């Protein structure tokens, strides 16, 4: 018999809600309650502040947990704390099988299927994405980079509507390289920018997560951190493009170390994390704040009070 758990989702995106329910519902009998024992919330609102139950923070953005507000967290950055579980965006989408090589790719056939040099999708340009913009210009001066996003568009082409992932990888599949720069360098903050090109044997030119090589085989992508300047990196990308043996080395390298999906894809680890939360509840942080006794009656409609 499954354990009964009282939960709710507040300030929480629908896609993330569906993910957690699909993951956890086979193991727990959930009831949805206005005064739950466990509350899932994200960074997109403030209604969660009205609750003093055990609070579980989740975000796909690059934010750290605020331990003054939450008791546990599943986040897309690496946090050295047992109250936190690592769930990067690339693991969230569950497409690990696309990165496992069942046979060695034929680099000659793959190159013949990719008539274009390098691609970029960029939604906006401001100081937060300056590294991406600077390298785009450095590489584009040497060999044209096709940019088809809302910003830096030099093709006159925009990706058509449809399945966002499929439309993107279908477009990436025609390019030998993809400029895959994150917005921010933060440990663990590795997004679909790295894995989507790898799904279609396009070589990512990556910058962002300083610990990315712990989770992905560095022989399968070109890492900006290995070069002293944008110009040196740009010259190297051209060298790879013009050297069939070097191009083949990247194409044939499995994206995962030893061709085994990294630990971030292990949903059993995530299930064990939630099992510890649900089976061994602690006094919520919201009830340990000094002003809890002053406010609990005013917020009683939204709170589950001790002993209830």
Secondary structure, DSSP 8 states (H G I E B T S, - for coil): --EEEEEEEES--HHHHHHHHHHHTTTEEEEE-TT-SEEEE-SS-SGGGG--SEEEEE-SSS----TTT-SEEEESS---STTEEE--HHHHTT-GGGGS-SS---HHHHHHT--EEEEE--S--SGGGHHHHHHHHHHHHHS-EEE-SSSS--SS----SS-HHHHHHHHHTTEEEEEEE-SS--TT---HHHHHHHHTT-EEEEES-TTHHHHS-GGGSEEGGGSSSHHHHHHHHHHHHH-HHHHHHHHHS-SSGGG---GGG-HHHHHHHHHHHHHS----GGGTSTTHHHHTTTTGGG---TT-
